[in-house]
Each structure stands twice: as C-alpha cells, then as structure tokens.
Amino acid sequence: MTFGLFSLLPPVLAIVLALVTRNVIPALFCGVWLGATMLAGGNPAAGLYNSFGDFIIPSVGDEWSVTVLIYCGLFGVLIGVLQRTGGAQAIARAISARVASRRGAQGATLGLGVLIFFEDYFNALTVGSVMRPITDRMGVSREKLAYIVDSTSAPMCLLGPVSTWVVFVMGLIGTQLAAMDASGSEYLIYLASIPLNFYAWLALGLIVYIVVTQWDFGPMARAEERARTTGAVMAEGATPPSGHEVEEMATVPEHQARKRNMLVPIAVLVGMIPPLFLWTGGFPENDLVTAVGEADGGQSILIATFVAVAVGLAMGMAQKLFDFREAMDIVVDGIKSMTLVYIILTLAWSIGSVTAELGTADYLVTLAEANIAPSLVPVLLFLIGALVAFTTGTSYGTFAIMIPIAMPVAMAMDLSLSLAIAAVLSGGIFGDHCSPISDTTILSSAGASCDHIDHVRTQLPYAITASVAGILAFFVAGLSGSALVGGGAGVVALVAAALALRLLGNAALRRREALAD
C-alpha cells in the first residue's frame, strides 16, 4: 500500500509538536504512533501496540543500535572522569598565567573551548567557569565571554573527530544507510561532512576575526565599550543565571589538578581509533584503503572510549582523587547522564523505520526531483534545520528528525550525502545559537554568569552574520559540487559582512556622539 502525500504526516506531526511543545521526545513518539496507526489500517490501539512491537523494541535490539547506545554511555562516563580528575582546571590555570591583555583573555577562552571538543555541556560549563575570573580581571564583558563559550562548544563537537555529538550523528547515519540498503562507513561519511559544515567553520572563523581585530558590532560593541570604559562586566540590572550546574560540578583542589588528567585519556581516545579502524577492517590482509572502508567504526570508537575511560579511572585512583567504589559511582552516573540521548536516539530510529514503511523518503524524492533544483537542497536543509532547532532548542532533536529525510533526498538527486548531512548539522547549530531556550545557550550563560537575555541579544547578530555566509557557501557548493569553492565563497562573504557591519557601527557611534555634543 502506498500512502503518497499522507506518508509525510508522521514526520510533519513530529516537527509541529516539537515546535509547539518545545520537547522532542513526545513529538517523536507521537510521530511513531501515528505512522504505526496508519500502517495498522487506522486502528489507534493496534498502532500503539505496533509502535513498540514493530518499531521501538526492534530498533533497540538491533546490533548496530546496541553498539551506539553502549558507546554513548561510555562517553558519558568519560566526561564524568575528566570532570572529576580536574584536567581542564589545570589547563585553564596554566593558560591564565600567560594572559596579560583583553585580547589574550579572549584568545585563551577560544583556545580552551577548541581543546574541549568532546562534549558541549562540559565545554560550556568548564570554559565559562574557569575563564570568568580571568576575563573579569581583563575587563572583558560577560556577554563577550558567553558568546565565545557558546560559539565554540557546539561547533567544536561537530568538527572534532570524536565527541558525544559524533556518536549520536553516526547512529543516525548508520541506521539510515541500512534503511536505504546503501554501503559505506558511517564514520567515514561523518568525517567527510566535517569540511562541509560551513556554518560551524564560519562561526569559529568569526570568533577568531573578532578576537584578533577586537572589532565588535551591534549590541556586543556597546557591551564591550561599557566594560572597557566603566569596568562593569555586566549591564546594570543584569540577572545572571544561578549557575547551579556549575556549582554541582565537582572541583579538584588546585594542587591535585594535573593537565595530564585530561590530555592522556583524550590522547588515548583519539590515538586508538586509526589502528582499531585498520584492525576491524582486516588490515594487513586487506590493503589500507579497503581496510578503512570496511572498518567497523562503531566498535572501533566503543573500544577506544572504553580504554580511555579505564585509563582515566586508573589515573584518578592512582592519584587518590577517588577510590574504587567512587570510581564505580562515576561509571554509573556517567551512563545515567546519557539517558536523554538514549531516548531520543531510540525514537529517532523508530520514526525512521516508520517512514521507511510508509514510503516517505520515496515520496519526498519524487517531489524534490520534480520541483527543486539540486543546488537549492543544501540551503533548504540548512534553513529547515535552523527553524526546528530555534523553536525546539535542541540540536539532537533536529538531527533526529532531519537526517532521515536529508539522506534519501540527497541520494536520489545524486547529491553528496556528506553535504546534505553537513547542511542539517549546520542548520541545527545555527538555530541552537539563536534560540533562548537552547540548552547549550542556557549553560553558556550559566558558565559565564551572564544575563541570559543579554547573551542571546548580543550573540544573535554574530550568528546571523555567519549564517548568511553559510547559506551562500551551501548554495555555491551545491551548484559547483566543490567544497573548496563553497567554503571560499562563505569566507569572502563573512569578511565582507563583518567589515560592512563594523563600518555601519562606527557611523552609528559617530552620530550618537554628535547628538550627545
């Protein structure tokens, strides 16, 4: 049975409910239930039964899905280990000892944000809280600190080779590859999307430009002027978040915090992945290229993460930061911390199975081939992803909804899978940066102890500037088929926009000064 236009109802319901309720979990479940009901001939009771029996339970029981859930849990444990051993604290302390200017304080914040690429929450809370005393001392506004923290945390999680976001997205890609009966390594496809994630690169590039030149524009320029001239790092009447998340973070006494406590486990994690890829790909029986192509990316990352966790725990116990019982508590708490990810992934896999049964992807492909130029597909994916992320406040939910739609459309229209995935990822980050209800935006405000609305208001012009350049980059990349040409167009557009906004800001400042005189 073919459902045609009606096959769009489950994903559309999921998107609409996510926008209305601002909660992706009930939205995804309702999408699964509606699709199962349609497949059961319109019987809602049978649809509810089949939601679990035919879609949710099989999704969790699949070997690939279990692998993803296990390494998601191990990543949660790794974050807990790094937090408890104080490596980030030691690195921040070493950086602060070398900071002697406003530019240096902002550059150090950026550098630490880039270094902690493996988890956005840990990044937002750690970088903001440890750099805040330094930026306050150098007269950097809290708004600027929150902007740097927020605009490095999410982009770096998708530009690094391994992170909690990477394993989540890999889970979605792998499931969709199986649904499309397509070959390829989900990890290699993800790695190929990194240079195409134009918004993430441009957002980071804009921070570097702003930090180096100290040319701010919009509300941020006024916040920085206030901090420079009056020493007030926050606006009058500002109400920073309580920062209870920061207070709940266990800190290590300074004399016990060591840089190697973070650097060694991360080096183990990243360093083990290439040899594990070769091993699981049958090297040396297979040649290098074949081995990488046939590697089991999920299991490779799982083993690398497990070993990194074991090394981190061993280092912590050897330094008497915690005993064996506390180490096991860290393991349990880390696995529990990923519960939301488990639920979203399970429901995302389930709605992907539902839409496959309904023929949603086939209908969208037919529609897109008849009405949309291929060069516009990446731009549309970026814009829709941004809208969903802005209104729901969750990038994870956006990826869960959009990637099962983007991949079949890209394959049918002979577009790069990595480009389509990158467009969704970029849109999710942009919407996240603009949304006042985004979890990472809220945590960035908390970590920096900045008034939340002030943070959103001052960051918005920067996010929009990077997004305009990103849209041009995706359009040019879709048109030319070249990531290099698309990226170059985005960089040119970003620099031109930043210079134009700076000139307009200077003109407005001169007018205000003339009126004041």
C-alpha positions as CSV (number, residue, x, y, z in Angstrom):
1,M,0.0,0.0,0.0
2,T,1.3,3.5,-0.9
3,F,0.4,6.5,1.2
4,G,1.7,9.3,-1.1
5,L,1.2,12.7,0.5
6,F,-0.1,11.1,3.7
7,S,3.3,9.5,4.2
8,L,4.5,13.0,5.3
9,L,2.1,13.1,8.3
10,P,4.3,11.3,10.9
11,P,7.4,13.5,10.4
12,V,5.3,16.6,10.0
13,L,3.5,15.8,13.2
14,A,6.8,15.3,14.9
15,I,8.1,18.6,13.7
16,V,4.9,20.5,14.6
17,L,4.6,19.0,18.0
18,A,8.3,19.7,18.7
19,L,7.7,23.4,17.7
20,V,4.6,23.7,19.9
21,T,5.7,21.7,22.9
22,R,9.4,22.5,22.7
23,N,10.1,18.9,23.7
24,V,11.3,16.5,21.1
25,I,10.6,13.2,23.0
26,P,6.7,13.3,23.0
27,A,6.9,14.7,19.5
28,L,8.9,11.8,18.1
29,F,6.8,9.3,20.0
30,C,3.6,10.7,18.5
31,G,5.1,10.6,15.1
32,V,5.9,6.9,15.6
33,W,2.4,6.1,16.9
34,L,0.7,8.0,14.0
35,G,2.7,6.1,11.4
36,A,2.1,2.7,13.1
37,T,-1.6,3.6,13.3
38,M,-1.7,4.3,9.6
39,L,0.1,1.0,8.8
40,A,-2.5,-0.8,11.1
41,G,-5.3,0.5,8.9
42,G,-6.2,3.4,11.1
43,N,-6.7,1.4,14.4
44,P,-5.0,3.6,17.1
45,A,-4.9,0.7,19.7
46,A,-3.2,-1.6,17.2
47,G,-1.0,1.4,16.3
48,L,0.1,1.8,19.9
49,Y,0.9,-1.9,20.2
50,N,2.8,-2.0,16.9
51,S,4.7,1.2,17.9
52,F,6.5,-0.9,20.4
53,G,6.3,-4.4,18.9
54,D,7.3,-3.5,15.3
55,F,9.4,-0.3,15.7
56,I,10.7,0.8,19.1
57,I,11.8,-2.6,20.5
58,P,13.4,-3.9,17.3
59,S,15.2,-0.6,17.0
60,V,16.8,-1.0,20.4
61,G,17.5,-4.7,19.8
62,D,19.4,-4.2,16.6
63,E,23.2,-5.0,16.9
64,W,24.2,-1.6,15.5
65,S,21.8,0.3,17.8
66,V,23.1,-1.5,20.9
67,T,26.7,-0.6,19.9
68,V,25.7,3.0,19.6
69,L,23.9,3.0,22.9
70,I,26.9,1.4,24.7
71,Y,29.5,3.9,23.4
72,C,27.1,6.8,24.1
73,G,27.1,5.5,27.7
74,L,30.9,5.2,27.7
75,F,31.2,8.8,26.5
76,G,29.0,9.9,29.4
77,V,31.4,8.0,31.8
78,L,34.4,9.6,30.1
79,I,33.0,13.1,30.6
80,G,32.4,12.3,34.3
81,V,36.0,11.0,34.7
82,L,37.5,14.1,33.1
83,Q,35.4,16.3,35.3
84,R,36.4,14.5,38.5
85,T,40.1,14.4,37.7
86,G,40.4,18.2,37.2
87,G,42.5,18.1,34.0
88,A,40.6,21.0,32.5
89,Q,41.1,23.1,35.6
90,A,44.8,22.6,35.4
91,I,45.0,23.5,31.7
92,A,42.9,26.7,32.4
93,R,45.2,27.6,35.3
94,A,48.3,27.2,33.0
95,I,46.7,29.4,30.4
96,S,45.7,32.1,32.8
97,A,49.2,32.5,34.0
98,R,50.2,33.7,30.5
99,V,47.3,36.1,29.9
100,A,48.2,39.8,30.1
101,S,45.6,41.6,27.9
102,R,41.9,41.6,26.9
103,R,42.8,40.1,23.5
104,G,44.9,37.4,25.3
105,A,42.0,36.6,27.7
106,Q,39.6,36.2,24.8
107,G,42.1,34.1,22.8
108,A,42.7,31.9,25.8
109,T,39.0,31.3,26.2
110,L,38.7,30.4,22.5
111,G,41.7,28.1,22.7
112,L,40.3,26.2,25.8
113,G,36.9,25.9,24.0
114,V,38.6,24.4,21.0
115,L,40.6,22.0,23.2
116,I,37.5,20.6,24.9
117,F,35.9,19.4,21.7
118,F,34.4,16.2,23.0
119,E,31.3,17.3,24.9
120,D,29.2,20.5,24.6
121,Y,27.8,20.7,28.2
122,F,31.2,20.0,29.7
123,N,32.7,22.6,27.4
124,A,30.1,25.3,28.2
125,L,30.3,24.9,31.9
126,T,34.0,24.3,32.2
127,V,35.3,27.0,29.9
128,G,32.9,29.7,31.2
129,S,33.5,29.0,34.9
130,V,37.3,28.7,34.7
131,M,37.9,31.6,32.4
132,R,35.4,34.0,34.0
133,P,37.8,35.3,36.7
134,I,40.5,35.9,34.1
135,T,38.2,37.8,31.6
136,D,36.7,39.8,34.5
137,R,40.2,40.9,35.5
138,M,41.0,42.0,32.0
139,G,37.8,43.9,31.6
140,V,36.0,41.6,29.1
141,S,32.2,41.8,29.2
142,R,30.3,38.8,30.4
143,E,28.4,38.9,27.1
144,K,31.6,38.5,25.1
145,L,32.7,35.6,27.3
146,A,29.3,33.9,26.9
147,Y,29.5,34.4,23.1
148,I,32.9,32.9,22.8
149,V,31.9,29.9,25.0
150,D,28.7,29.3,23.2
151,S,30.1,29.7,19.7
152,T,32.9,27.2,20.3
153,S,31.2,24.5,22.3
154,A,28.6,23.2,19.7
155,P,30.7,23.8,16.6
156,M,33.8,22.0,18.0
157,C,31.7,19.0,19.0
158,L,30.9,18.5,15.3
159,L,34.3,19.5,13.9
160,G,36.4,17.2,16.2
161,P,37.0,13.5,15.2
162,V,35.2,12.1,18.3
163,S,32.6,13.6,20.6
164,T,29.2,12.8,22.2
165,W,27.6,14.6,19.2
166,V,29.7,12.5,16.7
167,V,28.5,9.2,18.1
168,F,24.9,10.4,18.1
169,V,25.1,11.5,14.5
170,M,26.9,8.3,13.5
171,G,24.0,6.3,15.0
172,L,21.5,8.2,12.8
173,I,23.7,7.8,9.6
174,G,24.3,4.1,10.2
175,T,20.6,3.4,10.6
176,Q,19.7,5.4,7.5
177,L,22.4,3.6,5.4
178,A,20.9,0.3,6.4
179,A,17.4,1.6,5.6
180,M,18.5,2.7,2.2
181,D,20.4,-0.5,1.6
182,A,23.5,1.6,0.9
183,S,27.1,0.7,1.5
184,G,29.7,2.8,3.3
185,S,31.2,3.5,6.7
186,E,29.0,5.8,8.8
187,Y,32.1,7.2,10.4
188,L,33.9,8.0,7.1
189,I,30.7,9.7,5.8
190,Y,30.6,11.7,9.0
191,L,34.3,12.6,8.7
192,A,33.7,13.7,5.1
193,S,30.9,16.1,6.4
194,I,33.4,18.0,8.7
195,P,34.9,20.2,6.0
196,L,31.4,20.8,4.6
197,N,30.0,22.0,7.9
198,F,30.2,25.6,6.7
199,Y,28.3,27.4,9.5
200,A,30.4,25.7,12.2
201,W,33.7,26.7,10.5
202,L,32.4,30.3,9.7
203,A,31.2,30.8,13.3
204,L,34.6,29.8,14.6
205,G,36.3,31.9,12.0
206,L,34.2,34.9,13.0
207,I,35.3,34.5,16.6
208,V,38.9,34.4,15.6
209,Y,38.4,37.5,13.5
210,I,36.6,39.4,16.3
211,V,39.2,38.3,18.9
212,V,42.2,39.3,16.8
213,T,40.9,42.6,15.5
214,Q,38.8,43.5,18.6
215,W,36.2,44.8,16.1
216,D,32.8,44.2,17.6
217,F,29.4,45.3,16.2
218,G,25.8,45.5,17.3
219,P,24.8,45.2,20.9
220,M,28.2,43.4,21.7
221,A,30.1,46.6,20.7
222,R,28.2,48.6,23.3
223,A,28.7,45.8,26.0
224,E,32.4,45.8,25.3
225,E,32.6,49.6,25.4
226,R,30.8,49.6,28.8
227,A,33.3,47.0,30.1
228,R,36.3,48.9,28.8
229,T,35.3,52.4,30.0
230,T,33.5,51.7,33.2
231,G,34.8,48.3,34.3
232,A,31.3,46.9,34.5
233,V,31.4,43.4,33.0
234,M,27.6,43.1,33.2
235,A,24.9,45.6,32.3
236,E,23.1,47.4,35.1
237,G,20.2,45.3,36.4
238,A,21.6,42.1,34.8
239,T,20.4,38.9,36.4
240,P,22.9,36.1,35.6
241,P,21.7,32.5,36.0
242,S,22.2,30.9,39.4
243,G,24.7,28.6,37.7
244,H,23.7,25.6,39.8
245,E,25.0,23.4,37.1
246,V,28.4,24.9,37.7
247,E,28.1,24.6,41.4
248,E,27.2,21.0,41.1
249,M,30.4,20.3,39.2
250,A,32.9,18.5,41.4
251,T,36.1,20.5,41.6
252,V,39.6,19.2,42.4
253,P,41.9,21.1,44.8
254,E,44.4,23.1,42.7
255,H,47.4,21.2,44.0
256,Q,45.8,17.9,42.8
257,A,44.6,19.0,39.4
258,R,47.0,18.0,36.6
259,K,46.9,18.7,32.9
260,R,47.7,15.1,32.0
261,N,44.5,14.0,33.6
262,M,42.7,15.3,30.6
263,L,45.4,15.2,27.9
264,V,46.3,11.5,28.4
265,P,42.7,10.0,28.2
266,I,41.9,12.2,25.2
267,A,45.2,11.2,23.5
268,V,44.3,7.5,24.1
269,L,40.8,8.0,22.7
270,V,41.9,9.8,19.5
271,G,45.1,7.8,19.1
272,M,43.5,4.3,19.3
273,I,40.9,5.0,16.6
274,P,43.1,4.7,13.5
275,P,44.7,1.4,14.5
276,L,41.3,0.0,15.5
277,F,39.9,1.0,12.1
278,L,42.7,-0.9,10.4
279,W,42.2,-3.9,12.7
280,T,38.4,-4.2,12.3
281,G,38.9,-3.6,8.6
282,G,41.1,-6.7,8.1
283,F,44.5,-5.0,7.7
284,P,47.0,-6.2,6.6
285,E,45.1,-8.9,4.8
286,N,43.2,-6.0,3.1
287,D,45.1,-3.0,1.8
288,L,44.9,0.3,3.6
289,V,42.1,1.8,1.6
290,T,40.0,-1.3,1.7
291,A,40.6,-1.8,5.4
292,V,39.4,1.8,6.2
293,G,36.4,1.4,4.0
294,E,35.4,-1.9,5.6
295,A,36.2,-0.9,9.2
296,D,33.6,-1.2,12.0
297,G,33.5,2.4,13.0
298,G,31.1,1.9,15.9
299,Q,33.0,-0.8,17.6
300,S,36.3,1.0,17.0
301,I,35.1,4.1,18.8
302,L,33.5,1.9,21.5
303,I,36.8,0.1,22.3
304,A,38.8,3.3,22.2
305,T,36.4,5.0,24.5
306,F,36.4,2.1,26.9
307,V,40.2,2.1,27.1
308,A,40.2,5.9,27.6
309,V,37.7,5.5,30.5
310,A,39.9,2.8,32.1
311,V,43.0,4.9,31.8
312,G,41.2,8.0,33.2
313,L,39.8,6.0,36.2
314,A,43.2,4.3,36.8
315,M,44.9,7.7,36.9
316,G,42.3,9.1,39.2
317,M,42.7,6.2,41.7
318,A,46.5,6.3,41.4
319,Q,46.4,9.9,42.5
320,K,43.9,9.1,45.2
321,L,41.3,11.5,43.8
322,F,38.7,8.8,44.4
323,D,38.7,5.2,45.5
324,F,37.4,2.1,43.6
325,R,33.8,2.5,44.9
326,E,33.7,6.2,43.9
327,A,35.1,5.1,40.5
328,M,32.2,2.8,40.0
329,D,29.8,5.6,41.1
330,I,31.3,7.7,38.3
331,V,30.7,4.9,35.8
332,V,27.0,4.6,36.9
333,D,26.4,8.4,37.0
334,G,28.0,8.8,33.5
335,I,25.8,6.2,32.0
336,K,22.7,7.7,33.6
337,S,23.7,11.2,32.3
338,M,23.1,10.0,28.7
339,T,19.5,8.8,29.4
340,L,18.0,11.6,27.3
341,V,20.3,10.7,24.4
342,Y,19.2,7.0,24.6
343,I,15.6,8.0,24.4
344,I,15.9,10.4,21.6
345,L,18.1,8.0,19.6
346,T,15.6,5.1,20.1
347,L,12.7,7.2,19.0
348,A,14.7,8.7,16.0
349,W,15.5,5.2,14.8
350,S,11.8,4.2,15.3
351,I,10.4,7.1,13.3
352,G,13.0,6.4,10.6
353,S,11.6,2.8,10.4
354,V,8.1,4.1,10.3
355,T,8.7,6.5,7.5
356,A,10.6,3.7,5.6
357,E,7.5,1.5,5.8
358,L,5.2,4.4,4.7
359,G,7.5,5.3,1.8
360,T,8.0,8.9,3.0
361,A,11.5,9.1,1.5
362,D,10.4,7.9,-1.9
363,Y,7.6,10.4,-2.0
364,L,9.9,13.3,-0.9
365,V,12.5,12.2,-3.6
366,T,9.8,12.3,-6.3
367,L,8.6,15.7,-5.1
368,A,12.1,17.1,-4.9
369,E,13.1,15.9,-8.3
370,A,10.1,17.5,-9.9
371,N,10.1,20.8,-8.1
372,I,13.5,21.7,-6.5
373,A,16.8,22.4,-8.2
374,P,19.5,20.2,-6.7
375,S,21.7,23.2,-5.8
376,L,19.0,24.5,-3.5
377,V,18.6,21.3,-1.5
378,P,21.5,22.0,0.9
379,V,20.2,25.5,1.5
380,L,16.7,24.3,2.2
381,L,18.0,21.6,4.6
382,F,20.0,24.3,6.4
383,L,17.0,26.6,6.8
384,I,14.6,24.0,7.9
385,G,17.1,22.5,10.3
386,A,17.7,26.0,11.8
387,L,13.9,26.6,12.2
388,V,13.4,23.3,14.0
389,A,16.4,23.9,16.3
390,F,15.5,27.5,17.1
391,T,12.0,26.7,18.1
392,T,12.7,23.4,20.0
393,G,16.1,24.5,21.5
394,T,17.6,21.1,20.7
395,S,20.2,20.2,18.0
396,Y,19.9,16.5,18.9
397,G,16.1,16.5,18.1
398,T,16.8,18.4,14.9
399,F,19.3,15.9,13.7
400,A,17.0,13.0,14.6
401,I,14.1,14.5,12.6
402,M,16.1,15.9,9.6
403,I,18.9,13.3,8.8
404,P,16.4,10.5,7.9
405,I,14.8,13.0,5.4
406,A,18.0,14.5,4.1
407,M,19.9,11.3,3.2
408,P,17.4,9.7,0.9
409,V,16.7,13.0,-0.9
410,A,20.4,13.5,-1.4
411,M,21.0,10.0,-2.7
412,A,18.1,10.2,-5.2
413,M,19.2,13.6,-6.5
414,D,22.8,12.5,-6.8
415,L,24.0,15.0,-4.2
416,S,26.8,14.3,-1.8
417,L,25.5,12.6,1.3
418,S,28.1,14.4,3.4
419,L,27.0,17.8,2.0
420,A,23.3,17.1,2.9
421,I,24.3,15.8,6.4
422,A,26.5,18.9,6.9
423,A,23.7,21.2,5.9
424,V,21.4,19.7,8.6
425,L,24.2,19.8,11.2
426,S,25.0,23.4,10.3
427,G,21.3,24.4,10.5
428,G,20.9,22.7,13.9
429,I,23.9,24.6,15.3
430,F,22.7,28.0,13.9
431,G,19.2,27.6,15.3
432,D,20.7,26.5,18.6
433,H,22.9,29.6,18.8
434,C,19.9,31.9,18.2
435,S,17.4,30.2,20.5
436,P,16.8,31.5,24.0
437,I,15.5,28.0,25.0
438,S,18.6,26.1,23.8
439,D,20.2,24.0,26.5
440,T,23.8,24.9,25.4
441,T,22.9,28.6,25.2
442,I,21.5,28.5,28.7
443,L,24.5,26.6,30.0
444,S,26.9,29.1,28.3
445,S,25.1,31.9,30.1
446,A,25.3,29.9,33.4
447,G,29.0,29.1,32.9
448,A,29.9,32.7,32.1
449,S,27.5,34.0,34.7
450,C,25.9,36.3,32.1
451,D,22.4,37.5,32.0
452,H,20.7,35.0,29.6
453,I,18.8,37.5,27.5
454,D,21.8,39.8,27.2
455,H,23.8,36.8,25.9
456,V,21.2,35.9,23.3
457,R,20.7,39.5,22.3
458,T,24.4,40.2,21.8
459,Q,25.2,36.8,20.1
460,L,22.4,37.0,17.6
461,P,24.0,39.4,15.1
462,Y,27.1,37.3,15.0
463,A,25.2,34.1,14.5
464,I,23.1,35.7,11.7
465,T,26.3,37.0,10.0
466,A,27.9,33.6,10.0
467,S,24.6,32.0,8.8
468,V,24.3,34.4,5.8
469,A,27.8,33.4,4.7
470,G,27.0,29.8,5.4
471,I,23.9,29.9,3.2
472,L,26.0,31.3,0.3
473,A,28.6,28.6,0.9
474,F,26.0,25.8,0.8
475,F,24.4,27.3,-2.4
476,V,27.8,27.6,-4.1
477,A,28.9,24.1,-3.0
478,G,25.6,22.6,-4.2
479,L,25.9,24.5,-7.5
480,S,29.6,23.8,-8.2
481,G,30.0,20.4,-6.4
482,S,33.1,21.7,-4.8
483,A,33.5,22.1,-1.0
484,L,36.6,24.3,-1.6
485,V,34.7,26.8,-3.8
486,G,31.7,26.8,-1.5
487,G,33.9,27.4,1.6
488,G,35.9,30.1,-0.2
489,A,32.6,31.9,-1.1
490,G,31.5,31.7,2.5
491,V,34.8,33.1,3.9
492,V,34.6,36.1,1.4
493,A,31.0,36.7,2.4
494,L,31.8,36.5,6.1
495,V,34.7,39.0,5.9
496,A,32.7,41.4,3.7
497,A,29.7,41.3,6.1
498,A,31.9,41.8,9.2
499,L,33.6,44.8,7.6
500,A,30.3,46.3,6.5
501,L,28.7,45.9,9.9
502,R,31.8,47.4,11.6
503,L,31.6,50.4,9.3
504,L,27.9,50.8,9.9
505,G,28.5,50.5,13.6
506,N,31.2,53.2,13.6
507,A,28.9,55.5,11.6
508,A,26.1,55.0,14.2
509,L,28.6,55.6,17.0
510,R,29.7,58.9,15.5
511,R,26.1,60.0,15.0
512,R,25.4,59.3,18.7
513,E,28.5,61.2,19.8
514,A,27.5,64.1,17.6
515,L,24.0,64.2,19.1
516,A,25.4,64.0,22.6
517,D,27.6,67.0,21.9
